[in-house]
């Protein structure tokens, strides 16, 4: 209690919380910061041991595994683990729901590319799709095509590009040169 600033500091902290409406969020934040501090202290200790030639590497690695196991056990990740049987049942139920809600064989937002739709089962809510390739192979063009298909399906689209300004993106999509003429 003294390390936390004494009883007065604890009472003062409690007066800052106006309601218990978000108590779970506050508890999670405190737990998160506690675990981060524990990780920092543990890693600093292991760093010191690593610099000390009297410590054996196997002991340091064992201590690292123990530290990460302890931190992981205190995280909520273990609550997300499910038995394979349960996971498969939930996957089948989700798949059946997609099939039931599909229209004309389209279970999500069509990409406009039949082969890609077969691979991805169309765009699905909460999926992250990353377009990656070497430079100058058409990543921006395909991304703009997919954005157009998504907008055509009645969905909102926002494009962020760190490579091109909006004007350059529109030129890339429309195929016009700087004079507004099609090459």
C-alpha positions in Angstrom: 0.0 0.0 0.0 2.9 2.3 0.8 4.5 1.7 -2.6 1.2 2.8 -4.3 1.3 6.1 -2.4 -0.6 5.1 0.8 -4.3 5.0 1.6 -4.8 8.7 0.7 -3.6 8.1 -2.9 -5.9 5.0 -3.3 -8.9 7.0 -2.0 -8.0 9.9 -4.3 -7.8 7.5 -7.3 -11.3 6.1 -6.5 -12.8 9.5 -6.4 -11.7 10.1 -10.0 -13.9 7.3 -11.2 -17.4 8.7 -11.5 -19.2 5.5 -12.1 -18.7 1.8 -12.3 -20.2 1.6 -15.8 -16.8 0.8 -17.4 -15.3 -1.0 -14.5 -14.3 -4.0 -16.7 -12.5 -1.8 -19.1 -10.6 -0.1 -16.3 -9.7 -3.5 -14.8 -8.4 -4.7 -18.2 -6.3 -1.5 -18.6 -4.8 -2.0 -15.2 -4.1 -5.7 -15.9 -2.6 -4.8 -19.3 -0.3 -2.2 -17.8 0.7 -4.6 -15.0 1.6 -7.3 -17.5 3.6 -4.9 -19.6 5.5 -3.8 -16.5 6.2 -7.4 -15.5 7.4 -8.1 -19.1 9.7 -5.1 -19.0 11.1 -6.1 -15.6 11.6 -9.7 -16.7 13.3 -8.8 -20.0 15.6 -6.2 -18.3 16.6 -8.9 -15.9 17.3 -11.3 -18.7 19.2 -8.7 -20.6 21.5 -8.2 -17.6 22.0 -11.9 -17.3 22.8 -12.2 -21.0 25.5 -9.6 -20.6 27.0 -11.4 -17.6 29.4 -14.2 -18.7 28.7 -16.2 -15.5 25.2 -17.0 -16.6 24.6 -20.1 -18.8 22.6 -19.5 -22.0 20.3 -22.5 -21.3 19.4 -21.0 -17.9 18.6 -17.6 -19.5 16.5 -19.2 -22.2 14.7 -21.3 -19.6 13.9 -18.2 -17.6 12.7 -16.5 -20.8 10.3 -19.4 -21.5 9.1 -19.2 -17.9 8.5 -15.5 -18.2 6.6 -15.7 -21.4 4.5 -18.7 -20.2 3.6 -16.8 -17.0 2.7 -13.6 -18.9 0.6 -15.6 -21.5 -1.2 -17.5 -18.7 -2.2 -14.2 -17.1 -3.5 -12.8 -20.5 -6.9 -13.5 -21.7 -5.5 -15.4 -24.8 -6.0 -18.7 -23.0 -9.7 -18.0 -22.8 -9.9 -17.9 -26.6 -8.5 -21.4 -26.9 -11.2 -23.9 -28.0 -11.2 -27.6 -28.6 -10.9 -28.7 -32.2 -14.4 -30.3 -32.1 -16.0 -27.0 -31.0 -14.0 -25.0 -33.6 -15.1 -27.3 -36.4 -18.7 -27.2 -35.3 -18.6 -23.4 -35.2 -16.9 -23.3 -38.7 -19.6 -25.6 -40.2 -22.3 -23.4 -38.7 -20.8 -20.3 -40.0 -20.3 -21.8 -43.5 -24.0 -23.0 -43.5 -25.0 -19.5 -42.5 -23.0 -18.0 -45.4 -24.6 -20.5 -47.9 -28.1 -19.7 -46.5 -27.6 -16.0 -46.9 -25.9 -16.1 -50.3 -27.6 -14.7 -53.3 -27.0 -16.3 -56.7 -24.0 -18.1 -55.3 -22.4 -14.9 -53.9 -21.9 -15.2 -50.2 -20.3 -11.8 -49.6 -19.3 -8.8 -51.7 -18.2 -10.0 -55.2 -14.7 -8.8 -56.3 -15.6 -8.8 -60.0 -13.0 -11.6 -60.5 -14.6 -15.0 -60.6 -11.4 -16.9 -59.8 -10.6 -14.6 -56.8 -14.2 -15.0 -55.6 -13.8 -18.8 -55.6 -10.6 -18.5 -53.6 -11.8 -16.1 -51.1 -15.6 -16.8 -51.0 -16.0 -13.2 -52.0 -15.2 -10.3 -49.6 -16.3 -11.2 -46.1 -17.0 -8.9 -43.2 -14.0 -8.6 -40.8 -11.5 -10.2 -43.2 -8.2 -8.5 -43.9 -7.1 -9.0 -47.5 -3.6 -7.8 -48.4 -2.4 -7.2 -51.9 1.4 -7.7 -52.1 3.8 -8.2 -55.0 7.0 -6.8 -56.3 6.9 -3.3 -57.8 5.3 -2.4 -61.1 3.0 -5.5 -61.4 -0.4 -3.8 -61.0 -1.1 -3.8 -57.3 -2.7 -0.4 -57.5 -4.7 -1.2 -60.5 -6.1 -4.4 -59.0 -6.8 -2.6 -55.7 -8.8 0.1 -57.6 -10.7 -2.5 -59.5 -11.6 -4.3 -56.3 -12.6 -0.9 -54.7 -14.9 -0.2 -57.8 -16.5 -3.7 -57.5 -17.1 -3.1 -53.8 -18.6 0.3 -54.4 -20.8 -1.2 -57.2 -22.1 -3.6 -54.6 -23.4 -0.6 -52.6 -20.6 -0.6 -50.0 -18.6 2.4 -48.9 -15.0 2.4 -50.0 -12.0 4.4 -48.8 -8.5 4.1 -50.4 -5.4 5.1 -48.5 -2.2 5.1 -50.6 1.3 6.0 -49.3 2.6 5.8 -52.9 0.3 8.1 -54.9 -1.8 11.2 -54.4 -5.5 11.0 -55.3 -5.1 12.6 -58.7 -2.5 10.0 -59.6 -4.7 7.2 -58.4 -7.6 8.5 -60.6 -5.3 8.7 -63.6 -4.2 5.1 -62.9 -7.8 3.9 -62.7 -9.2 5.7 -65.7 -6.2 5.2 -67.9 -5.9 8.9 -68.9 -2.6 10.7 -69.2 -1.9 14.1 -67.6 -3.7 15.9 -70.4 -6.9 14.0 -69.8 -6.4 12.0 -73.1 -6.5 8.3 -73.2 -3.1 6.9 -74.3 
